[in-house]
Amino acid sequence: EVQLVESGGGLVQPGGSLRLSCAASGFSFSMYGMSWVRQVPGKGLEWVSAIGSAGGSTTYADSVKGRFTVSRDNAKNALYLQMNRLEPQDTAVYYCAAVVGYWGQGTQVTVSS
C-alpha cells in the first residue's frame, strides 16, 4: 500500500520556522520526483516546491523562494520542507506528492501571532 504521511505542522508566530517531513512507503521513492503543494481552505491548490529523484534539482514558487528549502533522504524514504521566515500568508494545509500521483493527507501550518 502506498503511503505518504506528512508531519511537522503546527502553530508558529510570524518570522518563525517549521520543518515538515513526509514519510513515504509502498513505492520506489528514490525513483520519483516529489513536490510540496499547499491549500488554503476555500481556495485552490498552490504548488510550493519540487525536487528531483536524486535531490540535485530543486524549484520553488516565487512566493517562497529564499525562505523555504526542499530536501530528501532516499535512504530514509523521506522528504522535507524547511520553512523559515514564515508569514501569515503561508497558512495552509501542506501536502507532499509524488509525480506519479500519490498524495499524503496533509499537515496544517498556521502562522499567527
N, C-alpha and C positions, 0 to 999 in steps of 0.2 A: 504494500500500500504506500502510495506516495504521500509524504507529509512535509509541509513547510510550517514551522512553528516559530512565530516571532515572539520576542520578549525584550524587555528593557524600557518599555514606555513608562510614562508617568507624568506627574505634575512638576514643572520646573519654572523658575522665575525667568523673565526676560534677561538675556545675556548669559544664561546658564548653558549647561551641556548635558547631553544624554548619549548613551551608546546603545543602539539597537542591535539585536542579534537575531539571526534566522537559522534554525537548525533544520537541515534537510535530511530526508531518508526516503528509501524506496525507489530511488532512481540514481543514475550515474551523474551525481552532482558536478564532478570535475569536468564533465564534457560540455556543460552548457553555460552560456552567459546568463547573468542574473540581473534583476532590476529591483529597485525600490520605487514604489508608487504610493501616493497618499491621496486621501479623500476627506474633504470637509463635509460634514453632514449636510445633505441637501444640494451638494454640488458634485460636479463630475470628478473623475479620476485625474490626477496630475502626476505625470512621470517625474521622478526626482533624480534618479541616478542609475547608471548601469555599469556593469563590469564584465569584461571578457572571461572566458572559461579559465584561462590561466592567471587571470588577475592583472595582466600587464596593461590592459586598456580600460580606461575609466572615462565616463562622461557624466555631466551634471546639467541640470536645469539652471538657467541663469539666476533664478530666484534663490538658489542655494550654493552657487559656485563660490568657493573661497571660505565657506562656513562648514560644509558637510564633506566627509571623506568616506568613500565606499571601499571596502576591502573584503577579502575572502581567505579562508583557510581550507584548502581542498582536503588536507589530511584529516580535518575535523568535520568535513561537510557543513561548513558554517559560513554564513555571510554576515557582514557587519555594516553598520552605518554610524559613524561618529558624527554627532551633530553639535556644533559649537555656536556660540553667539546666537542662541535661539531667540526667535521673535514671535510675538503673538500670532502672526500670520502663518507660522509653522504648525499651529494646532491642527491636528488631523489624525485620522487612523492611518497608520503606515503598514503597508503590505510588502512582503517580498514575493517575487515572482520569477519563475524560470522562463526562458524564452520559448520553451515548448508548451507553455500554457498552464503550468502548475502555479497555484497561488496559496499563500498562507491565509490565516484567519484574521490577521491584523493585530496591531497593538496601538493603543491610544496614546498620543502625545498631546499634552496640554501645556501651553506656555502662557502663564498668567501670574500677575503679582497679587 
